[in-house]
């Protein structure tokens, strides 16, 4: 018999990987400014001014400091 929980999880979309700049660190959480203007809080090791990758509220690592272009479709 197939694992029903695994089948249920397969229906859920994958969490998106976001990139942003750390603007502040408060209470062990980094405040990350997203390119579109939004902000989020994320757990993980980072310092103010770093560009980071964030997925599901966790900093996954440093992102390259390249220019970001926002295109609307």
Secondary structure by P-SEA (a helix, b strand, c coil): cccaaaaaaaacccbbbbbbbbcccccccccccccccccccccccccccbbbbbccccccccccccbbbbbcc
